[in-house]
Amino acid sequence: MRPAERLTRRDLLRTATAALAAAALPTTARSTIAQPGGPTMETRPIPSTGEPLPVIGLGTWQTFDVGRGQADRAPLRAVLRGLFDAGGRAIDSSPMYGRAEAVVGDLLRGTPDAARAFVATKVWTRGRAEGEAAIAESERRMGGRLDLGQVHNLLDVEAHLPTLRAWKQAGRLRYLGITHYARSAFGELERLLRTEPLDFVQVPYSAASREAEARLLPLARDRGVAVIVMRPFEEGALFQQVRGRPVPAWAIEAGAPSWAQLFLRFILAHPAVTLVIPATANPAHLADDVAAGHGPALDESQRKRLLAELAK
């Protein structure tokens, strides 16, 4: 999340009532999880195995690219703690994200959460040998194990998919996938979904950018491929669009007391979506995000009402 987005979200959260704000605090999320038999975060099965995966995870683009200082890392430690306390597991990174992989690995190493985490990263280089070395380095940085390996932005995808598949067969990866941030690459993503045995595809999708709905999401569902949604807030642009406007009463009644939860529940309403990975370095924003995994997704009429709100 960029600094402008953090400021915008802070402003939006301040406009909520005290009661609604309290619902998003980390202590509230933790208390509900801690109660025996109490509610837990919604999970959806990874189609290729049936393994349940909590629907809200954590992206690390920009937010986890920090140094070793305590002041830099303390908020990130709290963010990870909040994710796990709320029932989340998935953490997504990449060597493209500067020091993010190493920071994730350092913060998880030696903690009880290390075994619970669903660790995902990407290969982002050219050449098969270079890719093998890069994946091995990512494995080392992120604590010695990886759950999901992805080809980042389809860079040299034909060279890297065989490597990821060999790692999966050898037990060093459990899943493999592909990613791209650009809508212009959706055609190539579709081609690979049709021709390659994949476990995951990661794409941008939000209430403001719905191109994936046309063919990509239905195809992933038909092919039994899990969908990870990146950039659910359009890098803060959605918050800017509604800045100064209260959350609609109908959304609060539907269990979404913040814009962030409303935007996330819009995405989770699509049946092809398995996981959403908002990125943040702010523990309060993390608490707000993970709360979206503890309530119902929007129905079709509510999705249309949100789109109407954004069109104002």
LUMTORDREN-458613 format. One line per 4 residues: number of its first residue (from 0); their letters; for each residue z, y, x of N, C-alpha, C. Coordinates in steps of 0.2 Angstrom, whole numbers. Each point is the difference from the previous one (the first is absolute). Layout:
// residues N
NUM) a) Z,Y,X,Z,Y,X,Z,Y,X  ...
END
This chain:
// residues 312
0) mrpa) 0,-6,4,0,6,-4,0,6,4  -4,5,-1,-1,6,3,6,5,-1  1,5,4,6,5,-1,-1,3,-7  -7,2,-2,-1,3,-6,2,-4,-6
4) erlt) -1,-6,1,2,-5,-6,7,0,-1  4,0,6,7,-1,0,3,6,-4  -3,6,2,3,6,-4,-2,0,-7  -6,-2,-2,-2,0,-7,5,-5,-4
8) rrdl) 1,-6,3,4,-5,-4,7,3,0  3,3,5,6,3,-1,1,5,-5  -5,4,-1,0,5,-5,-1,-3,-7  -4,-6,-1,0,-3,-6,6,-4,-2
12) lrta) 3,-3,5,7,-3,-2,5,5,-2  0,6,3,5,5,-2,0,2,-7  -6,-1,-3,-1,2,-7,2,-5,-5  2,-6,2,2,-5,-4,7,1,-2
16) taal) 2,-2,-6,7,1,-2,5,-5,5  6,2,0,5,-4,4,0,-7,-2  0,-1,-6,0,-7,-2,-6,-4,2  -6,3,-1,-6,-4,2,0,0,8
20) aaaa) 2,5,3,0,-1,8,5,-5,2  6,-1,-3,4,-5,2,-3,-7,-1  -4,-1,-4,-3,-6,-1,-5,-2,6  -2,5,4,-4,-2,5,4,0,7
24) lptt) 6,1,0,4,0,6,1,-7,3  0,0,7,1,-7,3,6,-4,-3  5,3,-1,6,-4,-2,-1,-3,-7  -4,3,-4,-1,-3,-7,-5,-6,1
28) arst) -5,1,4,-4,-6,2,4,-6,3  4,2,4,4,-6,4,5,-3,-5  3,4,-5,5,-3,-4,-3,-5,-5  -6,2,-2,-4,-5,-5,-2,-6,3
32) iaqp) -2,1,7,-2,-6,3,6,-5,2  6,3,1,6,-3,3,3,-4,-6  -1,2,-6,3,-4,-6,-3,-7,0  5,-5,0,-3,-7,-1,-3,0,-7
36) ggpt) -6,-3,0,-4,-1,-6,-3,6,-2  1,6,3,-3,6,-2,-8,1,1  -3,5,-1,-7,1,0,-2,0,8  -6,-2,1,-2,0,7,-7,4,-1
40) metr) -3,1,6,-7,3,0,-5,-5,-3  -5,3,-4,-5,-4,-2,-4,-3,6  -2,-7,-1,-4,-3,5,-6,-2,-3  -5,-1,4,-7,-3,-2,-2,-5,5
44) pips) -3,-5,-3,-2,-6,5,-6,2,4  1,-2,7,-6,0,4,-5,-5,-2  -6,2,-3,-4,-6,-3,-1,-6,4  -1,1,7,-2,-6,4,5,-5,0
48) tgep) 7,2,-1,5,-5,1,5,0,-5  0,6,-4,5,0,-6,7,3,3  0,2,6,7,3,3,1,7,-4  6,1,-2,1,6,-4,1,6,5
52) lpvi) -3,5,-1,1,6,4,2,6,-4  6,3,2,2,6,-4,-5,6,0  -1,3,-5,-6,4,-1,0,7,4  6,2,2,0,7,4,2,-2,7
56) glgt) -4,2,5,1,-1,7,0,7,3  -1,-1,7,0,6,4,-5,1,4  -4,6,0,-5,1,5,3,4,6  -3,0,6,3,3,6,-5,6,3
60) wqtf) -5,1,-3,-5,5,3,3,7,0  1,2,6,3,7,2,7,0,0  3,-3,-5,7,0,-1,5,-4,5  -3,-5,3,4,-4,4,-2,1,8
64) dvgr) -5,5,1,-2,2,6,5,5,4  5,-3,2,6,5,2,2,-3,7  4,4,3,3,-2,7,6,-5,-1  4,0,6,5,-5,0,7,4,-2
68) gqad) 0,6,-1,6,4,-1,3,-2,-7  7,0,0,4,-1,-6,-2,4,-6  -1,6,1,-2,5,-5,-7,-2,-3  -4,-2,4,-7,-2,-3,1,-7,-4
72) rapl) 4,-4,2,0,-7,-2,5,-1,-6  5,4,0,5,-1,-5,-3,0,-7  -4,5,-2,-3,0,-7,-4,-7,-1  -4,-2,5,-4,-6,-1,4,-6,-1
76) ravl) 6,0,4,5,-6,-1,2,0,-8  2,6,-2,2,0,-7,-6,-1,-5  -6,1,2,-5,-1,-5,-1,-8,0  0,-3,6,0,-8,-1,5,-3,-3
80) rglf) 6,3,1,6,-3,-4,-1,1,-7  -2,6,-2,-1,1,-8,-6,-5,-2  -5,-1,3,-5,-5,-2,3,-7,-1  4,-2,4,2,-7,0,6,0,-6
84) dagg) 4,5,0,5,0,-5,-3,0,-7  -6,3,-1,-3,1,-6,-4,-7,-2  0,-4,5,-4,-7,-2,-7,0,3  -2,6,4,-6,0,3,0,-4,7
88) raid) -6,-2,2,-1,-4,6,-6,2,5  -5,3,-3,-6,0,4,0,7,4  -2,-1,6,-1,6,4,-7,0,4  -4,5,-1,-7,0,2,-1,5,6
92) sspm) -3,-3,5,-1,5,6,-6,-1,3  -2,3,6,-6,-1,4,1,3,7  -3,-3,5,0,3,6,-4,7,0  -3,2,-5,-3,6,-1,5,6,-1
96) ygra) 6,-3,-3,5,5,-2,5,2,6  -3,1,6,5,2,5,5,-5,2  6,2,0,6,-4,2,3,-4,-6  -3,1,-6,3,-3,-6,1,-7,0
100) eavv) -4,-5,3,1,-7,0,7,-1,5  0,3,5,6,-1,5,6,3,-4  0,5,-3,6,3,-4,2,-5,-5  -4,-3,-4,1,-5,-5,4,-5,3
104) gdll) -3,-3,6,3,-6,3,7,2,3  1,6,3,6,1,2,5,1,-5  -1,3,-6,4,1,-5,2,-7,-4  -5,-5,0,2,-6,-3,3,-5,5
108) rgtp) -1,0,6,2,-5,5,8,0,0  2,-7,-1,7,-1,0,4,1,-7  -4,2,-5,3,2,-6,-1,-6,-5  4,-1,-5,-1,-5,-5,-6,1,-4
112) daar) -3,6,0,-6,1,-4,-6,-2,4  0,-2,6,-6,-2,4,-3,-6,-3  4,-5,-2,-2,-6,-3,-3,1,-7  3,5,-4,-3,1,-6,-6,4,-1
116) afva) -1,4,5,-6,5,0,-7,-4,0  -4,3,-4,-7,-2,0,-4,5,5  -2,-3,6,-2,5,5,-8,-1,0  -3,6,-1,-7,0,0,-3,6,5
120) tkvw) -5,-2,4,-3,5,4,-7,-2,0  -4,4,5,-7,-1,0,-3,0,7  -6,-2,1,-3,0,6,-5,6,0  0,4,5,-4,6,0,-3,1,7
124) trgr) -5,-4,1,-4,0,7,-7,-3,-1  -3,0,6,-7,-4,0,0,-6,5  -3,-5,-2,0,-6,4,5,-5,-1  -2,-6,0,4,-6,-2,6,0,5
128) aege) -1,0,7,5,0,4,5,6,0  -3,6,-1,5,5,-1,4,0,-7  -3,-3,-5,3,-1,-6,6,-5,1  -1,-5,3,5,-5,1,6,3,4
132) aaia) -2,4,5,6,3,4,3,5,-4  -3,4,-5,3,5,-4,4,-3,-5  -2,-6,-3,5,-3,-5,6,-3,3  -1,-3,6,6,-2,4,5,5,2
136) eser) -3,6,1,5,6,2,3,2,-7  -4,0,-5,4,2,-6,5,-4,-2  -1,-7,1,5,-5,-2,6,1,4  -1,2,7,6,1,4,4,7,-2
140) rmgg) -4,5,-2,3,6,-2,4,0,-6  -2,-4,-5,3,-1,-6,5,-5,-1  2,-3,6,6,-4,0,-2,-7,1  -6,-2,2,-1,-7,1,-3,-4,-5
144) rldl) -1,3,-6,-3,-4,-6,-4,5,-4  -5,-3,-3,-5,4,-5,-1,-4,-6  0,3,-6,-1,-4,-6,-8,1,-2  -2,6,1,-7,2,-2,-3,4,6
148) gqvh) -6,-3,2,-5,4,4,-6,2,-3  -2,6,1,-5,3,-4,-5,3,5  -7,0,-2,-4,4,5,-1,7,-3  2,5,4,1,7,-2,-6,3,0
152) nlld) -2,3,-6,-6,4,-2,-6,-4,2  1,-7,0,-6,-4,1,-3,0,7  4,3,5,-3,1,6,-1,-6,4  -6,-2,1,-3,-6,3,3,-6,-3
156) veah) -1,0,-7,3,-5,-4,-2,-7,1  -6,-1,2,-3,-6,1,3,-3,6  2,4,5,3,-3,6,7,-2,-1  4,4,-5,7,-1,0,2,-5,-6
160) lptl) -4,-1,-5,2,-5,-5,1,-7,3  -5,-2,4,2,-7,3,6,0,4  2,5,3,6,0,4,6,-1,-5  0,5,-5,6,0,-5,0,-7,-3
164) rawk) -6,-3,-2,0,-7,-3,3,-5,5  -2,0,6,3,-4,5,8,0,0  2,7,0,7,1,1,4,-3,-6  -3,1,-6,3,-3,-6,0,-7,0
168) qagr) -5,-4,2,0,-7,1,5,-2,5  1,4,5,5,-2,5,7,2,-2  1,3,-6,7,2,-2,3,6,2  -5,4,4,3,7,2,-1,5,-5
172) lryl) -4,-1,-5,-1,5,-5,0,-5,-7  3,3,-5,0,-3,-6,-6,2,-5  -2,6,1,-6,3,-4,-4,4,4  -6,1,-2,-5,4,3,-4,4,-5
176) gith) -2,6,2,-3,5,-5,-4,5,4  -3,5,-4,-4,5,2,2,7,-3  -1,5,3,2,7,-3,-6,5,1  0,5,-4,-4,6,1,3,6,-4
180) yars) 0,6,3,3,5,-4,-6,4,-3  -6,-1,1,-6,4,-3,-3,-4,-6  -1,4,-5,-4,-2,-6,-7,-2,2  -3,3,5,-6,-2,2,-1,-7,3
184) afge) 6,-3,2,0,-7,3,1,-5,-6  0,2,-6,2,-5,-5,-6,-5,-1  -6,2,2,-5,-5,-1,1,-6,5  2,2,6,1,-5,6,6,-4,-2
188) lerl) 5,3,-2,6,-4,-2,-2,-5,-6  -4,2,-4,-2,-5,-6,-4,-6,3  -5,2,5,-3,-5,3,4,-5,4  5,2,3,5,-5,4,4,-3,-5
192) lrte) 2,3,-6,4,-4,-5,-4,-6,-3  -7,1,0,-4,-5,-3,-2,-6,5  1,2,7,-3,-5,5,6,-3,4  5,3,0,6,-2,5,6,-2,-4
196) pldf) 3,-5,2,6,-2,-2,6,4,2  2,5,-4,5,5,2,6,-1,-5  6,2,3,6,0,-4,2,7,-3  -2,6,4,2,6,-2,-6,5,1
200) vqvp) -1,5,-4,-4,6,1,4,6,-1  0,5,4,4,6,0,-5,6,-1  1,4,-6,-5,5,-2,4,6,-2  -3,6,0,3,6,-4,-1,0,-7
204) ysaa) 5,2,-4,0,0,-7,5,4,-3  -1,4,-5,5,4,-3,-3,3,-7  5,4,-3,-3,3,-6,-5,5,1  -1,2,6,-5,6,1,-6,-3,3
208) srea) 0,-7,3,-5,-3,3,-1,-7,-2  -4,-1,-5,0,-6,-4,-7,-4,2  -3,1,5,-6,-3,1,0,-8,1  6,-2,2,1,-7,1,0,-4,-6
212) earl) 2,4,-6,0,-4,-6,-7,-3,-2  -5,3,2,-7,-2,-3,-2,-7,2  1,-2,7,-2,-6,2,5,-4,4  3,4,5,4,-3,5,6,-3,-3
216) lpla) 4,3,-4,6,-3,-2,-2,-6,-5  -4,0,-4,-2,-6,-4,-3,-6,4  -4,2,5,-2,-5,5,6,-4,4  4,5,2,6,-3,4,4,-5,-5
220) rdrg) 1,2,-6,3,-4,-4,-3,-7,-2  -7,1,-1,-4,-6,-1,0,-5,6  0,3,6,0,-4,6,7,-3,2  5,2,-3,7,-2,2,2,3,6
224) vavi) -1,7,1,2,4,6,5,5,-2  6,0,3,5,5,-1,-3,7,2  2,5,-4,-2,7,1,6,4,3  0,3,5,5,5,3,-3,7,-1
228) vmrp) 3,5,-4,-2,6,-1,3,5,5  -4,4,4,2,5,5,-1,7,-4  3,5,3,-1,7,-2,1,1,-7  6,-3,-3,0,1,-8,1,7,-2
232) feeg) 2,4,4,1,7,-1,-5,5,2  -5,-3,3,-6,4,3,3,5,5  4,-3,5,3,4,5,3,6,-2  3,0,-6,4,6,-3,-4,4,-5
236) alfq) -7,-1,0,-4,4,-5,2,-1,-7  3,-5,-2,2,-1,-7,6,4,-1  4,0,4,6,5,-1,-1,7,0  -5,2,4,-2,7,0,-4,1,-7
240) qvrg) -3,-4,-3,-3,1,-6,4,1,-6  6,-3,0,5,1,-5,6,4,2  -1,3,6,6,4,2,2,6,-5  7,0,-1,3,4,-5,0,-2,-7
244) rpvp) -3,-6,-2,-1,-2,-6,6,-6,-1  3,0,-6,5,-5,-1,-3,-7,-2  3,-5,2,-2,-7,-2,-1,0,-8  -5,-2,-3,-1,0,-7,6,-5,-3
248) awai) 2,3,-6,5,-4,-4,-2,-7,-1  -6,-1,-2,-2,-7,-1,0,-5,6  0,3,6,0,-4,6,8,-2,1  4,5,-1,7,-1,1,2,-5,-5
252) eaga) -2,0,-6,1,-5,-5,-2,-7,2  -6,0,4,-3,-6,2,4,-3,6  5,4,3,4,-3,6,-3,3,6  -4,5,0,-2,3,6,2,8,1
256) pswa) 6,1,2,3,6,0,-2,5,6  -5,-2,4,-3,4,5,-7,-1,1  -4,5,2,-7,0,1,-2,-6,5  4,-1,5,-1,-6,5,0,-6,-4
260) qlfl) 5,-2,-4,0,-6,-4,-5,0,-5  -2,5,-3,-6,0,-5,-6,-2,4  -1,3,6,-7,-1,3,0,-8,2  6,-2,3,0,-7,2,-1,-5,-6
264) rfil) 4,2,-5,-1,-5,-6,-7,0,-3  -4,5,1,-7,0,-2,-3,-5,4  1,0,6,-4,-5,5,2,-7,-2  7,-1,-1,2,-7,-2,-2,-2,-6
268) ahpa) -2,4,-5,-3,-2,-6,-6,-4,1  -4,1,5,-6,-4,1,2,-7,2  -3,-5,-3,2,-7,1,-2,-3,6  -5,3,4,-2,-3,6,5,3,6
272) vtlv) 4,5,-1,4,2,5,6,-4,2  1,-2,6,6,-4,2,5,5,3  -2,5,4,5,3,4,-2,7,1  4,5,-1,-1,7,2,4,2,6
276) ipat) -2,4,5,3,2,6,1,7,1  3,4,-4,1,7,2,4,1,6  -2,5,4,3,1,7,5,6,-1  6,-1,3,4,6,0,5,-1,6
280) anpa) 3,5,2,5,0,5,7,3,-3  0,1,-7,5,3,-3,4,-5,-4  6,-1,1,3,-5,-4,1,1,-8  0,6,-1,1,2,-8,-7,-1,-3
284) hlad) -6,1,4,-6,-1,-3,-1,-8,-1  2,-4,5,0,-7,0,3,-2,-6  6,2,-2,4,-2,-5,-4,1,-7  -3,6,0,-4,2,-6,-6,-5,0
288) dvaa) -3,-2,5,-6,-4,0,2,-7,-2  5,-3,3,2,-7,-2,2,-1,-7  3,6,-3,2,0,-7,-6,-2,-5  -6,1,3,-6,-1,-4,-1,-8,-1
292) ghgp) 3,-4,5,0,-7,-1,5,-3,-4  4,4,-3,5,-3,-5,-1,2,-7  -6,2,-2,-1,2,-7,-7,-3,-2  -2,1,-6,-6,-2,-3,-6,4,3
296) alde) -5,-4,1,-7,4,1,-2,4,-6  -4,5,1,-3,3,-6,-4,-4,-4  0,1,-6,-6,-3,-4,-6,4,0  -5,-2,-3,-6,4,0,0,6,-3
300) sqrk) 3,1,-5,1,7,-3,4,5,4  5,-3,4,4,4,4,-4,2,6  -4,-4,3,-5,1,5,-5,6,-2  -2,0,-6,-5,5,-2,4,7,-1
304) rlla) 6,-1,-2,4,7,0,1,3,7  1,-5,5,1,3,6,-6,3,3  -6,-3,-1,-6,3,2,-2,6,-4  2,1,-6,0,6,-4,4,6,3
308) elak) 6,-2,2,5,5,4,-4,2,6  -3,-4,4,-3,2,6,-6,4,-1  -3,0,-6,-6,3,-1,1,7,-2  7,2,-2,2,7,-2,-2,5,5
END
